[in-house]
Amino acid sequence: MPLDISAGESIAVVHPRWRRWAAENLARGATLAQVEAELVSAGVTEVAARELVAALVDDAAMSVARELASRVAALELVLRLRLDRSAGPQARTTIERTRMPDAATFVARHWETSTPAIFTDVVTAWPAMTRWGRADLLERFADVDVEICVGRCTIDRPDAEWRSLRRTVSMREFLARIDAASPANDVYMIARNAGLCRPELAPLLDDMVLPPDVFGPALVPRRLGLWIGGAGTHSPMHHDLDDSVLCQVVGRKRVRLAPPEAVTLLDGSRGVYSWWDPRDPEPIDAGPTPLLEFVLEPGEMLYIPSGWWHQVDALDFSISVNALHFAWPNDHAWYLPGRALRGR
Ligand SMILES: O=C(O)CCC(=O)C(=O)O
């Protein structure tokens, strides 16, 4: 902390930032003498420093703060233990690609252990794989009105503020806008545009099949998201409140995944969005953050457990579907660590 804050003769005139600094360090376990010495070296008189520290440790709030700080420190150690293991010699540095297991195996290996994976044999069997594409969308749905997000490059947080970017245009116009904008992040149909709830696009549902033992007996359009955009569309690092699968049908997407234990991604996060962008040439140090980075190919299905951070960049014209419905309850709406951290 800079030493630009004037000292005074009593508690009342010690700058609030130094008062906060002193309280925080006492709560975190610094000794009275250490805090007093630091205040004095910052220009606070010895008398004022002693009075301030004595008043702070006398306050009932300090004993609560100390208890909470040690509980947080203990939890951070638990998380570090988990991270150290996942970053140790046995660590998986690439995501597992495998056939979709039966429900019991999926639950044991992936759901219960919060372990992402790419399943390689589900989407490959979809009729969509030989059908979907720019030409097919034009042929079947050119005059259908669809909701999309436009002007994503004009604001800082297009995904958090997606509502203000909504436009309804024909599929023909949407595809023309993609052609005009690509490669860029300006025009994107995202899951929140609820494309698959639109009756005119319902024929797309006939082109998809999800194994019923894992995903339930029928497709649930309001739990399915359609993502259509050109190369350059970008979803920033965020986590979801549900487990999901991202099914890649057309084009490739680069995906970066980090586990929920990487709590440094929460510092300064807003809602479910992190400030961290590993694409920056010099990304801000996010501490020990194990990052799985890979390209999701057409025909692949990525399982993303709730809480896992993910960032997605389309490398080509791309069509994906994400599914949030499983054959068992899937709702972790309570999982909002960013909000808990800010006490809201
Ligand atoms: O494909 C994208 O741009 C984002 C996908 C995503 O965030 C998800 O499936 O949860």
The ligand as an SDF file (V2000), in Angstrom:
LIG
                    3D

 10  9  0  0  0  0  0  0  0  0999 V2000
  -19.9790  -21.7560  -27.2770 O   0  0  0  0  0  0  0  0  0  0  0  0
  -19.9170  -20.7320  -26.6100 C   0  0  0  0  0  0  0  0  0  0  0  0
  -19.6060  -19.6240  -27.1120 O   0  0  0  0  0  0  0  0  0  0  0  0
  -20.1920  -20.7740  -25.1480 C   0  0  0  0  0  0  0  0  0  0  0  0
  -20.7600  -22.0610  -24.6820 C   0  0  0  0  0  0  0  0  0  0  0  0
  -21.0000  -22.0790  -23.2160 C   0  0  0  0  0  0  0  0  0  0  0  0
  -20.6510  -21.1710  -22.4790 O   0  0  0  0  0  0  0  0  0  0  0  0
  -21.6790  -23.2250  -22.6080 C   0  0  0  0  0  0  0  0  0  0  0  0
  -22.0250  -24.1720  -23.3200 O   0  0  0  0  0  0  0  0  0  0  0  0
  -21.8780  -23.2040  -21.3790 O   0  0  0  0  0  0  0  0  0  0  0  0
  1  2  2  0
  2  3  1  0
  2  4  1  0
  4  5  1  0
  5  6  1  0
  6  7  2  0
  6  8  1  0
  8  9  2  0
  8 10  1  0
M  END
$$$$
